[in-house]
Amino acid sequence: MSSTDVLFRPFRIGSMELANRIVMAPMTRSFAPDGIPGPAHAAYYRRRAEGGVGLILSEGTVIDRPASRNDPGIPFFHGERALAGWKGVVDAVHTAGGRMGPQLWHTGGVKSFLTDWVPDAAVESPSGLDAPGIARGKAMSDADIADTIAAFAKAAADAKRLGFDTIELHGAHGYLIDQFFWSGTNLRGDRYGGATIRERSRFAAEIVAAIRASVGPGFPIILRVSQWKPQDYAARIAETPDLMADWLQPLVEAGVDVLHCSQRRFWEPEFPGIDGTQGLNFAGWAKKLTGAATISVGSVGLTGDVMTAFSGEGSTSVGLDALVERMERDEFDLIAVGRALISDPAWVRKIRSGDTEGLKGFDAKDLAELV
């Protein structure tokens, strides 16, 4: 395996300084049935900080909106008890020398594929759809949209107050913000809809602007985006670089510092017809087009992609040569690691020491507990 020194360069963005370029990706764990993270969550994240992760992004944690979660085990990021629980989590991570941000989330019209649980309140989305042509819940009113924007801003302000180092806004994978981006689920005729991706980005841009106003300058804002969705693996928000610029540039202008660009396989070129089979990936194009820092993610160090995990499949470890090569040419700035860190809290430390024989890979059984 190539030298991994490039993964361990420091990185600074705004007020946040990271010891290395490795990010723990946000991964839904569903172990907070009352919406309250507790000591088990604090210990889970602390172990990853002790293992050398540069930046930990929490599992998705939902804002103060009715029906913002689609699974009863997803934690809240609102209310006195939940926020006290998150304070315990970030303090534990800081004690271990780590940096952390919560991922702020609203699941929109998406039904969980892990549970049949239905929230008490009406499910909400841009146009009352889960996926193109599949009705679920109600279309959001202007008041719903305004309240949702305010709830995201309040959650971000609370994160800063609790001592988190950054926040990530979940705008990917077919959830609420992504449903506004996606032409198949945003059929609105008002200012939050439209024929172009620039028009459909307005909702996200207003959330980002409200968050920036609530946290002030310098506090880093990360936005997770994706082309693919669990509803449709082949879905595309932007078919060309020009359309990608129309999508992402307004979000950076609104205040996003880092674009977290989700692919199922990070090594795949985003526009192979333009720059060949070894061309830039999603994060590479996002950085080139916007000038923002980017995080890449997608099956890092493993054989199978993320969706195989939900059918109970494990993945074995593979080398990081392709990742090292891309990071050495500064294609993107940071790399997020998901399932490898679920099964192996010490994954980063093993990579740094060259202990490839000690890497565990991913075991789907580990989804049943906070290892």
N, C-alpha and C positions, 0 to 999 in steps of 0.2 A: 504494500500500500504506500502511496506517496506520502511525503511529509505533510502533516496536518497543521503545521505552524500557522498557516494563513487563517485558520479558524480561531486562533487564540490571540489575534490582534485586538487591542482595546478599540472601543467605538463610543463616540459621544454624539448625542442628539439633544439639543436644547439643554435642559438642566440635568439630563440623565447620562451618566457615564457607565459603560459596561466593560467588564473585564475581558470579554471575548465576544465572538460573533454568533454564538449558539443560543437559540431561543427555544424554550419549551412551548410547543404549540398548544392553543386552547383545545381541550378535549372534554366533551360532556361525560360526566361520571355518574350523575343521578343518585348521589348519596346524601341529599339534604331534603328529606320528605316534608319537613315543615318550612323549607326555604332557608334554614339556618345552618351555615357552616360552623363546624365545631372543632374540638381538639384533633380529631382524626384528619380533618382537612389541613389543619396547620402542620401536623406532622408529615403528611404526604408532600406538601409543597416544600417544607423545610428540608426534607431528604434530597430533593432535586437541587436545592441551593447548595447543600453540603456536597453534592456530587459534582458541582462545578458549572451548572447552567448559568449563562450570562444574564439572561432575562427570562423570567417566568411569566407567561400569560395564563391567567386562570381559565378554568372551564367557563363556558358561557353562564353569565349571571344576569338575571332579568331586571329590567327597569320597573318603575311603579306605574304599571298599566294593567287593567283587567285583562286576563287571558294572554299575558305576555309570555307565558311558558306553556309548553305542550307536553310536559312530563312532570309528575308530582315531585320528583326528586331533584329538579333543577333549583339551585339556590337563588334567593332574592339578592338584589343590591339596593334594598330600600327597607326602611323600618329599623327601629332601634336595635332589636335583637340580631337581625341579620348583619347590620353594619358593625355591631360589636364583635360578631363572629369573624368578619373579614378583618377587623383590626387585629385580632389575635393571629390571623393567618399572615398578614404582611409583617407584623412584628417578628414572627418566627422566622420568616424568610430573611429579614434584615439582620437578625441575630446571627444567622448562618452566613452572612456576607453577600446575599443575593439581592437582585432587583426584581420588582414585580409590578404588574398592572392587571386590573380586572378586565375581562372582556364583557362589554355591556351589550345586551341582547334583547331583542323582541322577536319571537318566532313567527309572528304574522299568521298567515293562513295555513301553515304547514302542519299536517298531522304527524305525530311521532310514529316512526316505524318500529319502535321498541315497546309501545304500550297503547292500549285502547282508551286510556284515561282522557276524559273530556273536561276542560275547565268550566267552572260555574258561569262565567261571563261569556258573552258572545265573542267568538273568534273574529278578529279584524284584519283586514288587508287592503291594498289599494282599491281592488275592484271585486272583493268577495270571492276570490279564487285561490285555490291551493296551487294549481298548475294550469297551464293553458287549457281552457274548456272544462275544468273540474271545479265546480262551485263548492265553496266552504266558507261559512261565516258571512260577515257583512262588509260592505265597502265603507271605508273610513270617511267620516264627515270632516269639514274644515276644523271643527272643534276638537275632534279626535286627533287630527294631525297636529294641531297646536299643542295639545296636552302631551302628546308623545314626544315632540321636540323638547318641551320643557322638562319632561321626565328624564330624557337622556342628559340634558344639561345639568340637572340636579344630581344625577348619579355621578357624573364626572367630577363635579365640585366636591361631593362627598368622598370620592376616591382620593382626591388631592388632600382633603382635610384629614383623612385617616392615615396619610403618609405613603400612599402608593407613589411609584416613580413615574408612571405613565398610565394611560388607559388605551384600550383597544375597542373600537366600535365595530360590531359585527355587521358587515354589509355584504356577506357572501352566502353561498350555498342555498339559495332559494328562500331565505327567511325575509322578514318584513322589508328591510331596506333594499335587499336584492329584488324583491317583488316589485318595488317601484322602478328599479332599473330595467327589468325584463319586460319587453314589449308584449309578451304573451300573458302576463299577469297584471300589467298596468294598462287598463283600457279607459282611464279617466279622460274627461274632456276639459278639465280645469287646469290650473297652472302647475299642478303636480303630475300631469300626464303629458302626452304629446307624441308626435311621430318620431322625434329624434331622441337619441340618448342624452344629449345635453339638456333637453327639456325634462326628461324623466330623472335626471340627476338632481333636480332642484330640492327634493325632499331631503336627500342625504346632505347636500350642501348646506341647507338651513340647519340641520342637526349639528354639523361640524362647526358652523359659525356660532351657534348657541353654546356649544361646548367650549370653543375658544374664548368666548366672552366670560364664561363661568370659571375657567381655570387660569385665565390671563396668559401673557406671553411666556414663552420658554418651556412650559410644561408640555411634554411631547404627546401628540395625538396620533395614534395608529389606526388605520382603517383596513379591515380585512375585506378583500374583494375576490370574486371568482367568476370565471366564465361558466363552468359546469355547475350543475345543481343535482342533488339526489333525485329530483323529479325528472331530470333529463340530462344524462351525462354529456350529450352532444350539444347542449345549448350554448349559444354564443351571444354575448352582449355586444361585442365589437369584432366584426369580421376583418377589419383592416386597421393598420396603425393610425390612420386619420380618425377613425371612429373611436379607437381607444383613447386618443388624445382628447376628443370631445367628451368622453366619459369621465376620465380621471383628472384632467387639468382643472376643471372647476372645483373639484374637491380639494385639491392641493391649494388652490387660490383661497378657498374658504378657511383653510387652517390645518389641513392634514400634513404631518411631518413625515410619516412613514406609511407606505403602501405595503400591506401584507398580502401577497399575491398567491392565492391557493391554486395549485394544480394537483391532479391525482398522481402525476409522476413529474418531478421537478425538471428532469433532463429533457423533456420533450420540447421542441421548438414551438413557439407560439404562432408564427406565421411561416411555415416551412416553404410555401410557394414563393416567398420573398427572399429569405436569407438562407435557405438550404437546411439540410437535416441536422446540422450542428449549429444552427442559428440561436439567437437569443430566446430564452424562455420568457414566460409571462412577466416575472419580476424584472428581467433584463429590459424588456420593451417598456415597461412602466417607468423605470428609471431613466431610460433614454428619452422618452417622450415628455416627462414632466419635470425631471431634475430632482425629484424627491428621492429620499432614501427608500430602499425596498428590502423586504423580507421575502425569500423564496421558501416554498414548502411543498412536500409531496413525496412520500415513500422514501425518505432519506435513510440510507443504510439498511433497507429491507427489501425483500423480494416482491411481496404482494402489495397492492395499493390499499388505501384506507377502507374502501367499502367491503373488502373481503373479511375484515375484522368482525363485521356485524352478522356474518353467516358462520362465525365460529372458527374461521381459519387463522392460523398463526402465520408468521413470516420469519424466515431466517435472515441472519445478518449478511450483508454484502459490503464490499469495499467502498471507499469514499473517493476514489480517484477522479471520477467525473465531477463531483462536487468541488474538490480542491482545485481542479483545473479552472472551473468557472469562477470561483472566488479569487483565484490568483489574477484573473484578468478583470476583476472588479465588475463583473456582470451584474451583481447585486451585492448588497451590503451585509445582510444577515441571513442565517439559515435556520428555519424552525424544524424541530424534531418532535414527532408525536408519539406513535406507538412504541418506538424503541425505549422511550422514557417511561412509559407505563409499566413495562416489565423490568426495567433496569435503571433505578435511580442514579447509579454510578456510571452511566453510559459515557458522559462527557469526560469524567476522570480517566476512564479506561481508554478512550480515544486519545487523550493527551499523552498518556504514558505508553501508548503503543500496545496495550494489552488486548489485541484483537481476539485472542483465544478465549478471553474472559467475557466477551460480549454475549448476551443472552438471547438476542432476537426478541420477537414478540410472541407471547402466549396468550391466546384469546381468553383463557381461564382467568387471567389477571384483571379482566374487565369486571369481575364479580366482587372485587374488593379494592381498597386503596392500599396498594403494595408499598 
